[in-house]
Amino acid sequence: MKNEVLEKIAELITAAFGLIAALAWNEAITEMVKSWGIGAGAWVYAIIVTILAVLVTIWIGRAVARAKK
């Protein structure tokens, strides 16, 4: 039971840091899109973040697959 609690605490702390990083990137990308002066900033931002998320997810998946071999 003690090991399970420690594992869950570690997972929650990792997730919390992931959320903090995501919020920081959110702010950075929002500022970048605003600086471009594009009127439809929210749409551009959503598209950029979606493409980036897909590419990073694929990259991570491939890296994990290579590490398992």
N, C-alpha and C positions, 0 to 999 in steps of 0.2 A: 504494500500500500504506500509506503514512504517513497519508493522509487517512482510510482505512478504520479504522486503529488508533485515531486520534483520535476518530472518530465512535463507535466501540464503547466507548471509555473514557468519553466523554460520556454515552452511553446507560446504562452501568453506574453512573456517579455519580448520574445522575438517578433511576434505579431504587432506588439505595441511600437517597437522600433520601426517595423515595416510601415505602419500607418504614419508615423512621424515623417519618415522619408517620403512617402507618397504625398503628404500634405506640402512638404517643402518643394517637391517637384511640381506639384499643382500650381503653387504660387509662382515659381520660376517660369513655367511655361506660359501661364496667364500673362505675366509681365512681358514676356518676349512677344507674344501675339499682339498685345496692346501697343508695343513699341513699333510694330510693323504698320500701325495705322489702318488696319483692315476693319471695315465696318461690321462685318459679320464675324467678329472675333470669337464668339461662343461656338459657332459652327466650325470655324477653322480649328479652334482649340480641341473640340471634341474629335474631329477627324485625325488631327495630329496624334493625340493621346491614344486613340484606338489603334492606329497603325503602329505606333511605337509599342503598345502593349502586346499586339500580336507578334511583332518581330522579336521582342525580348522573350516572350513566352516560348516561341519556337527555338530561339537560341539556347535558352535554359534547358529545355527538353532535350535538345541534341547534346548539350554538355553533360547532362546527367546520364544519358544513354552511353556516351563514350566512357564516362567514369565507371560505369557498371561493368564494362567489358574487361 
